Amino acid sequence: MASVSVVGLGPAGLDRTSQEARTILEDPDVKVILRTERHPAARELAALRDVEFCDELYNSAAEIEHVYRAIAQRVLAAAAIGPVAYAVPGSPGLGERSVALLVEGAAEAALPLELIEGESFLSLAMHRAGVDALARGLQVLDAHGLPEPLLLHLPTLIGHVDRTTIAADLALALSKTLLPATPITVMQRLGSPDEAVRTIDLGELATTAVDERTTLFLDPPAVGWPGLVQTNLLLRAECPWDRVQTHHSLVEHLIEESYELVEALAGLSTDAPAGDPDFAAYAHVEEELGDLLLQVVFHATLANEAVGLSTEEVAEGIRRKLVDRHPHVFGDVDAPDADHVRRNWDAAKQVEKGRHSILDGVPKAMPALSRSAKLQRRAAGVGFDWPDVTGAVAKVAEEARELAEISDDPGRVVHETGDLLFSLVNVARHLDVDPELALKMASDRFEARFREMEAEGPLAGLSLTELDQRWERAKGSTG
C-alpha cells in the first residue's frame, strides 16, 4: 500500500534515533529517502542498507525553495509505487521546509502520511546553554532567514549556521546592535562523541569554523527597540530629571529634535536614497532619528502611566492604520500611482475621523510653508489644481505684479506677499519639492556665503559694487 512515513533521525547517530523510527528505516520493504547524507545517522543507515540521498538537488536548483519542492516531489513519486520513509536530521517538525511541502502534497494526493518525531537539536542546545525557556523565554532563529527587525531581548538560539559565509552574514547582522565583546556560545555536533561547545566573542564569529550541525546561543542585555523602551522606563523611575517630566514639558524637546532631524535630512542629496550614499550624512541622520524616537517613546511611557497605553499599542495602532489606509496593497483597491494613493488615504481619513471638510485636520500650528503645501495637496485631491506646473508659474508672475502695484499700500502688502508665497509653494508642490526644506537649504546657503564674505574683512563701509564682488567670490568658493 502506498504511504509515506516522515522520520526524524535525531541530533546525532542512530543510537539517538527512536526505536520506532529505526524499525521503519530498517524495514527492507520500505524505500528510504534521506534529505542529506551530511548527518551521522544518515551515514550509519547507508552502511546498513540501500538508501537514496537528495544532496545532488542542492547543486542543481537555483533557489533553496526549489530544492525542497523537488525533494517533496521525489518522495511523492516514490510513494505512488510503494511505502516510503523520508528521513530528516533532528525532528521533522522543526526547521524542515521539505516536510511541510510533503505534508501538503500528500494531503492533495490523498496519500496516507505518518510523522514520527525525533529528538530535536533544540532540547540538547537548551540543556548545553543552561536556559529554562519557560522561565525566561526563548527565541529560535534560522541563520538562513533572520527576521527584520532582529529583536534580541530574549535568550536566543540560532540554528543552521552551516557555512562560513552564513556565519559572516550573521556576525554583521548581530553587530548592528551588539558589541564585539558580546559572548556567543558555539555548539557543534551535539549528541555525538565529538561534540564541541565553546564561547567566543561576537567579533570572532565571522572567522569561526562552522559545519552543518552548528548552533549558536546568545543572551545579551536587551538592545535596539526593546532596550530603548526598557532604558526609558528605568530612567523614568530613577533619574531625577526624567521623573519630573510631563507631556507639556517635553513638547519643546520634541519640536527641537524634529527640526534637528530636518536639518540632518537637508544634508543628504536631493535624490537620496537614490545615488551614491553619503555615509557621514547618514550617520548624522541616524543620530537625529534616535533622538526623535526617544521623544516618541518617552511620551508613550507617560501615556502608559496615565492610561496604561504601552509602546506596543502605539506601534500596533499605526500598523493597523497603515493596513487600513493602503487597500491597494492589503486589499483589492486600484492605485496605479502616488496621486491615487494620496487621494485614497485622504478619503479614508475623512470617513474614519468623521470630517466635514477635506481641509479638516491640517494643524494650524504647522510651519506656514508646510501647512500651505498640505492644504494645497488636500484641495488637489478633489481636482482643485492646475493641470501642470505652467499654470502655477504663471500665477506666481501674476501675484508678483500685484504686489509691485500696491507696494505703497501697507495694508495690502502683507496680503499680497502672502498670496505670492502661497503661489510659490504651489510651484514647489508641482515640482515635488518640499518648500520648507527648500527654503531652509536656501537660507543655509545664504548664511554660508555671507560668512565667507565676512571672512574677507569688515563689510561696513563697502559700496554695493564691492559687496556684490565679495558675494560672487563667496558663491564660487561655497558652491
C-alpha positions as CSV (number, residue, x, y, z in Angstrom):
1,M,0.0,0.0,0.0
2,A,1.3,3.4,-0.9
3,S,2.2,5.5,2.1
4,V,4.8,7.9,3.5
5,S,6.5,7.9,6.9
6,V,8.4,11.0,7.8
7,V,11.1,10.1,10.2
8,G,13.3,12.3,12.5
9,L,16.8,10.9,12.8
10,G,17.6,12.9,15.9
11,P,20.6,15.1,16.5
12,A,23.5,12.6,16.1
13,G,24.0,8.9,15.3
14,L,21.4,6.1,15.1
15,D,21.9,5.5,18.9
16,R,19.8,8.7,19.4
17,T,17.2,7.7,16.8
18,S,14.0,6.3,18.3
19,Q,13.2,2.6,18.1
20,E,10.0,3.3,16.3
21,A,11.9,5.2,13.6
22,R,14.6,2.6,13.3
23,T,12.1,-0.2,12.8
24,I,10.7,1.7,9.8
25,L,14.1,2.7,8.5
26,E,15.4,-0.9,8.6
27,D,12.4,-2.5,7.0
28,P,13.6,-4.0,3.7
29,D,10.1,-3.5,2.2
30,V,10.3,0.3,2.7
31,K,12.1,2.6,0.3
32,V,14.3,5.1,2.4
33,I,14.9,8.6,1.1
34,L,17.1,10.9,3.2
35,R,17.2,14.6,2.7
36,T,21.0,14.7,3.2
37,E,24.0,12.4,3.7
38,R,25.7,15.0,5.8
39,H,24.4,13.7,9.2
40,P,25.8,10.9,11.4
41,A,22.6,8.8,11.5
42,A,22.2,9.1,7.7
43,R,25.7,7.8,7.0
44,E,25.3,4.9,9.5
45,L,22.0,3.9,8.0
46,A,23.5,4.0,4.5
47,A,26.1,1.4,5.7
48,L,23.3,-0.9,6.8
49,R,21.0,-0.8,3.7
50,D,20.3,0.8,0.4
51,V,19.1,4.4,0.7
52,E,18.6,7.4,-1.6
53,F,20.0,10.8,-0.8
54,C,18.8,14.2,-2.1
55,D,22.1,16.1,-1.8
56,E,22.5,16.5,-5.6
57,L,19.3,18.6,-5.7
58,Y,21.0,21.3,-3.7
59,N,23.5,21.8,-6.6
60,S,21.1,21.8,-9.4
61,A,18.4,24.2,-8.2
62,A,18.5,28.0,-8.5
63,E,16.8,28.6,-5.1
64,I,16.5,26.7,-1.9
65,E,12.7,26.6,-2.1
66,H,13.1,24.8,-5.4
67,V,15.3,22.2,-3.7
68,Y,12.6,21.5,-1.1
69,R,9.9,21.2,-3.7
70,A,12.0,18.8,-5.7
71,I,12.6,16.7,-2.6
72,A,8.8,16.6,-1.9
73,Q,8.0,15.6,-5.4
74,R,10.6,12.8,-5.4
75,V,9.2,11.4,-2.2
76,L,5.6,11.6,-3.5
77,A,6.6,9.9,-6.8
78,A,8.2,7.1,-4.9
79,A,5.2,6.7,-2.6
80,A,2.9,6.2,-5.6
81,I,4.8,2.9,-6.1
82,G,5.1,1.7,-2.6
83,P,5.8,2.6,1.1
84,V,8.5,5.2,1.6
85,A,10.3,6.5,4.6
86,Y,11.6,10.1,4.3
87,A,14.2,10.8,7.0
88,V,15.5,14.2,8.0
89,P,18.0,15.3,10.7
90,G,16.6,16.1,14.1
91,S,12.9,16.3,14.2
92,P,10.6,16.6,11.2
93,G,8.6,19.3,12.9
94,L,11.4,21.8,13.4
95,G,13.1,23.7,10.6
96,E,12.2,21.3,7.8
97,R,10.5,23.1,4.9
98,S,10.6,20.0,2.8
99,V,8.4,18.2,5.3
100,A,5.8,21.0,5.3
101,L,5.7,20.7,1.5
102,L,5.5,16.9,1.6
103,V,2.5,17.1,4.1
104,E,0.7,19.5,1.7
105,G,1.4,17.2,-1.3
106,A,0.3,14.1,0.5
107,A,-3.0,15.7,1.5
108,E,-3.7,16.8,-2.1
109,A,-2.9,13.3,-3.3
110,A,-5.0,11.6,-0.5
111,L,-1.8,9.7,0.4
112,P,-1.5,8.4,4.0
113,L,1.3,10.1,5.8
114,E,2.7,9.5,9.3
115,L,5.0,11.8,11.2
116,I,7.5,10.1,13.6
117,E,9.1,12.7,15.8
118,G,12.8,12.6,16.5
119,E,15.0,14.2,19.2
120,S,15.5,17.8,18.2
121,F,18.8,19.7,18.5
122,L,16.7,22.2,20.4
123,S,16.4,20.3,23.6
124,L,20.1,19.5,23.6
125,A,21.0,23.1,22.8
126,M,18.9,24.5,25.7
127,H,20.5,22.0,28.1
128,R,24.0,22.9,27.0
129,A,23.2,26.6,27.2
130,G,21.6,26.2,30.6
131,V,18.5,28.2,29.7
132,D,15.0,27.5,31.0
133,A,12.8,28.5,28.1
134,L,9.6,28.6,30.3
135,A,11.2,30.8,33.0
136,R,13.0,33.3,30.8
137,G,11.5,32.9,27.3
138,L,13.4,31.8,24.3
139,Q,13.5,32.6,20.6
140,V,14.8,30.2,17.9
141,L,16.0,31.7,14.7
142,D,17.2,30.3,11.3
143,A,20.5,31.8,10.3
144,H,19.4,31.5,6.6
145,G,16.4,33.7,7.2
146,L,16.8,36.2,10.0
147,P,13.7,38.4,10.8
148,E,13.5,42.1,10.3
149,P,13.6,43.7,12.7
150,L,16.0,41.4,14.6
151,L,15.0,41.8,18.2
152,L,17.4,40.5,20.8
153,H,15.5,40.8,24.0
154,L,15.3,37.1,24.9
155,P,17.8,34.2,25.1
156,T,18.3,33.3,21.5
157,L,19.3,30.1,19.7
158,I,20.3,30.4,16.0
159,G,20.4,27.2,14.0
160,H,21.6,26.3,10.5
161,V,24.9,28.2,10.9
162,D,26.3,25.7,8.4
163,R,28.7,27.8,6.3
164,T,31.4,30.4,6.9
165,T,29.5,32.8,4.7
166,I,26.4,32.4,6.8
167,A,28.4,33.0,9.9
168,A,29.9,36.1,8.5
169,D,26.5,37.5,7.4
170,L,25.2,36.6,10.9
171,A,28.1,38.4,12.6
172,L,27.3,41.5,10.5
173,A,23.6,41.4,11.4
174,L,24.3,41.0,15.1
175,S,27.0,43.7,15.2
176,K,24.4,46.3,14.3
177,T,23.2,46.3,17.9
178,L,25.6,44.2,19.9
179,L,29.2,45.0,21.0
180,P,32.1,43.0,19.6
181,A,32.8,41.5,23.1
182,T,29.3,40.0,23.4
183,P,29.7,36.3,24.3
184,I,28.5,33.8,21.8
185,T,28.2,30.1,22.6
186,V,29.1,27.9,19.6
187,M,27.6,24.4,19.9
188,Q,28.7,21.8,17.3
189,R,27.8,18.2,16.7
190,L,25.5,18.0,19.8
191,G,24.9,14.4,21.0
192,S,27.9,13.0,19.1
193,P,31.1,11.7,20.7
194,D,33.0,14.7,19.1
195,E,30.5,17.2,20.5
196,A,32.1,20.7,21.0
197,V,30.8,23.6,23.0
198,R,32.8,26.8,23.4
199,T,32.3,30.5,23.9
200,I,33.7,33.2,21.7
201,D,33.3,37.0,21.3
202,L,31.0,38.2,18.6
203,G,34.0,39.8,16.9
204,E,35.4,36.4,16.3
205,L,32.2,34.9,14.7
206,A,32.9,35.9,11.1
207,T,36.1,33.8,11.1
208,T,34.9,30.9,13.3
209,A,34.9,27.4,11.7
210,V,31.3,26.0,11.4
211,D,29.7,22.9,10.0
212,E,26.2,21.5,9.2
213,R,25.5,20.9,12.8
214,T,26.4,24.3,14.3
215,T,24.1,26.2,16.6
216,L,24.7,29.5,18.3
217,F,23.4,30.7,21.6
218,L,23.5,34.3,22.9
219,D,21.9,36.0,25.9
220,P,22.7,39.7,25.6
221,P,21.0,42.5,27.5
222,A,18.0,44.0,25.7
223,V,19.2,46.2,22.9
224,G,17.5,48.0,20.0
225,W,13.8,48.8,20.3
226,P,13.1,46.7,23.4
227,G,16.3,48.0,25.0
228,L,15.3,51.6,24.4
229,V,11.9,51.1,25.9
230,Q,13.3,49.4,29.0
231,T,16.0,52.0,29.4
232,N,13.5,54.8,29.2
233,L,11.3,53.1,31.9
234,L,14.4,52.8,34.2
235,L,15.3,56.4,33.7
236,R,11.7,57.5,34.4
237,A,11.9,55.6,37.7
238,E,15.4,56.5,38.8
239,C,16.6,59.7,37.1
240,P,15.6,63.0,38.9
241,W,15.2,64.8,35.6
242,D,13.2,62.1,33.9
243,R,10.9,61.7,36.9
244,V,9.6,65.3,36.8
245,Q,8.9,65.5,33.1
246,T,5.3,65.8,31.7
247,H,3.8,65.7,28.3
248,H,3.9,69.5,28.1
249,S,7.4,69.9,29.5
250,L,8.7,67.6,26.7
251,V,7.0,69.4,23.8
252,E,9.9,71.8,23.3
253,H,12.3,68.9,23.1
254,L,10.0,67.1,20.6
255,I,10.0,70.2,18.4
256,E,13.7,70.8,18.7
257,E,14.5,67.2,17.8
258,S,12.2,67.4,14.9
259,Y,14.0,70.4,13.5
260,E,17.4,68.9,14.1
261,L,16.3,65.8,12.1
262,V,15.1,68.1,9.3
263,E,18.5,69.8,9.3
264,A,20.2,66.4,9.1
265,L,18.0,65.3,6.2
266,A,18.9,68.5,4.4
267,G,22.5,67.3,4.4
268,L,21.5,64.4,2.1
269,S,21.4,64.8,-1.7
270,T,18.0,65.8,-3.0
271,D,17.6,62.4,-4.7
272,A,18.5,60.3,-1.6
273,P,18.2,57.5,-1.0
274,A,19.0,57.1,-4.8
275,G,22.6,57.7,-5.9
276,D,25.8,57.1,-4.1
277,P,25.1,57.3,-0.3
278,D,26.9,59.9,1.8
279,F,27.8,57.7,4.9
280,A,28.8,60.7,7.0
281,A,25.5,62.5,6.3
282,Y,23.6,59.3,7.1
283,A,25.5,58.9,10.4
284,H,24.1,62.3,11.3
285,V,20.6,61.2,10.2
286,E,20.9,58.1,12.3
287,E,21.7,60.1,15.4
288,E,18.8,62.5,14.9
289,L,16.3,59.8,14.2
290,G,17.3,58.2,17.5
291,D,16.8,61.5,19.4
292,L,13.4,61.9,17.9
293,L,12.5,58.3,18.5
294,L,13.3,58.8,22.2
295,Q,10.7,61.6,22.4
296,V,8.1,59.2,20.9
297,V,9.0,56.5,23.4
298,F,9.0,59.0,26.3
299,H,5.5,60.3,25.6
300,A,4.3,56.7,25.2
301,T,5.9,55.9,28.6
302,L,4.0,58.8,30.2
303,A,0.8,57.7,28.5
304,N,1.3,54.2,29.9
305,E,1.5,55.7,33.4
306,A,-1.7,57.7,32.8
307,V,-4.0,55.2,31.0
308,G,-2.0,52.0,30.5
309,L,-1.1,52.8,26.9
310,S,2.0,50.7,26.0
311,T,4.6,51.4,23.3
312,E,3.4,48.1,21.6
313,E,-0.1,49.5,21.4
314,V,1.2,52.7,19.8
315,A,3.2,50.6,17.3
316,E,0.2,48.4,16.6
317,G,-2.1,51.3,16.2
318,I,-0.1,52.8,13.4
319,R,0.5,49.4,11.9
320,R,-3.3,48.9,11.6
321,K,-3.7,52.4,10.3
322,L,-1.1,51.6,7.5
323,V,-3.0,48.5,6.6
324,D,-6.4,50.3,6.5
325,R,-5.0,53.2,4.6
326,H,-3.3,51.0,1.9
327,P,-6.2,49.0,0.5
328,H,-4.3,48.9,-2.8
329,V,-1.6,46.7,-1.1
330,F,-3.7,44.9,1.5
331,G,-7.0,44.8,-0.3
332,D,-8.4,45.0,-3.8
333,V,-8.5,48.7,-4.4
334,D,-6.6,50.0,-7.5
335,A,-4.0,52.7,-7.1
336,P,-1.7,52.9,-10.1
337,D,0.4,55.9,-8.9
338,A,1.3,58.1,-5.9
339,D,-1.5,60.6,-6.5
340,H,-4.1,57.8,-6.3
341,V,-2.6,56.6,-3.1
342,R,-2.7,60.0,-1.6
343,R,-6.4,60.5,-2.6
344,N,-7.3,57.1,-1.2
345,W,-5.5,58.0,2.1
346,D,-7.3,61.3,2.5
347,A,-10.7,59.7,1.7
348,A,-10.1,57.0,4.3
349,K,-9.2,59.6,6.9
350,Q,-12.3,61.7,6.0
351,V,-14.5,58.8,6.8
352,E,-12.6,57.4,9.7
353,K,-12.5,60.8,11.6
354,G,-15.9,62.0,10.6
355,R,-14.6,65.2,8.9
356,H,-16.9,67.5,7.1
357,S,-14.3,69.4,5.0
358,I,-11.4,67.9,3.1
359,L,-9.2,70.5,4.9
360,D,-10.2,69.4,8.3
361,G,-7.2,68.0,10.3
362,V,-4.5,70.2,8.9
363,P,-2.9,71.6,12.1
364,K,-2.8,75.4,12.3
365,A,0.4,75.0,14.4
366,M,2.4,73.7,11.4
367,P,5.1,75.9,9.9
368,A,3.4,78.1,7.4
369,L,5.1,76.8,4.3
370,S,4.4,73.2,5.2
371,R,0.8,74.0,6.1
372,S,0.1,75.8,2.8
373,A,1.6,72.8,0.9
374,K,-0.6,70.4,2.8
375,L,-3.8,72.5,2.2
376,Q,-3.0,72.6,-1.5
377,R,-2.5,68.8,-1.6
378,R,-5.8,68.3,0.0
379,A,-7.6,70.6,-2.4
380,A,-5.7,69.0,-5.4
381,G,-7.1,65.6,-4.2
382,V,-10.5,66.6,-5.4
383,G,-9.3,68.2,-8.6
384,F,-8.9,71.8,-7.5
385,D,-5.4,72.3,-9.0
386,W,-3.5,73.4,-12.1
387,P,-3.2,70.6,-14.6
388,D,0.6,71.2,-14.6
389,V,3.3,73.5,-13.3
390,T,2.9,76.0,-16.1
391,G,-0.3,77.4,-14.6
392,A,1.3,77.6,-11.2
393,V,4.3,79.5,-12.5
394,A,2.0,82.0,-14.3
395,K,0.2,82.6,-11.1
396,V,3.5,83.5,-9.4
397,A,4.1,86.1,-12.1
398,E,0.6,87.5,-11.6
399,E,1.0,87.7,-7.8
400,A,4.4,89.4,-8.2
401,R,2.8,92.1,-10.5
402,E,0.0,92.7,-8.0
403,L,2.5,93.1,-5.1
404,A,4.5,95.6,-7.1
405,E,1.4,97.6,-8.0
406,I,0.4,98.1,-4.3
407,S,3.9,98.5,-2.7
408,D,2.8,101.9,-1.4
409,D,-0.2,100.4,0.4
410,P,1.0,98.9,3.7
411,G,-2.5,97.4,4.4
412,R,-2.4,95.3,1.2
413,V,1.4,94.5,1.2
414,V,1.1,91.7,3.8
415,H,-2.0,90.2,2.0
416,E,-0.3,90.2,-1.5
417,T,3.0,89.0,-0.1
418,G,1.2,86.0,1.4
419,D,-0.5,85.3,-1.9
420,L,2.9,85.4,-3.6
421,L,4.4,83.0,-1.1
422,F,1.4,80.7,-1.4
423,S,1.8,80.7,-5.2
424,L,5.5,79.8,-4.8
425,V,4.6,76.9,-2.6
426,N,2.2,75.7,-5.3
427,V,5.0,75.7,-7.8
428,A,7.2,73.7,-5.4
429,R,4.4,71.2,-4.9
430,H,4.0,70.7,-8.6
431,L,7.8,70.1,-8.9
432,D,7.6,67.6,-5.9
433,V,9.8,69.9,-3.8
434,D,9.3,70.3,-0.1
435,P,9.1,74.2,0.3
436,E,10.1,74.1,3.9
437,L,13.2,72.1,3.2
438,A,14.0,74.1,0.0
439,L,13.8,77.4,1.9
440,K,15.9,76.0,4.7
441,M,18.6,74.9,2.3
442,A,18.5,78.3,0.6
443,S,18.9,80.0,4.0
444,D,21.8,77.7,4.8
445,R,23.5,78.6,1.5
446,F,22.9,82.3,2.2
447,E,24.4,82.0,5.7
448,A,27.5,80.2,4.4
449,R,28.1,82.7,1.6
450,F,27.6,85.7,3.9
451,R,30.0,84.3,6.5
452,E,32.5,83.8,3.6
453,M,32.1,87.5,2.7
454,E,32.7,88.4,6.4
455,A,35.9,86.3,6.4
456,E,37.5,88.7,3.9
457,G,37.2,91.6,6.3
458,P,34.6,94.0,7.7
459,L,31.6,94.7,5.4
460,A,30.6,98.0,6.9
461,G,31.6,100.9,4.6
462,L,31.9,98.9,1.4
463,S,30.0,100.0,-1.6
464,L,27.2,97.9,-3.2
465,T,29.6,97.0,-6.0
466,E,32.2,95.8,-3.6
467,L,29.7,93.8,-1.7
468,D,28.5,92.2,-4.9
469,Q,32.0,91.3,-5.8
470,R,32.5,89.6,-2.4
471,W,29.2,87.8,-2.9
472,E,30.3,86.4,-6.2
473,R,33.6,85.2,-4.8
474,A,31.7,83.6,-1.9
475,K,29.4,81.8,-4.3
476,G,32.4,80.5,-6.2
477,S,34.0,79.1,-3.0
478,T,30.9,77.7,-1.3
479,G,29.0,76.3,-4.3
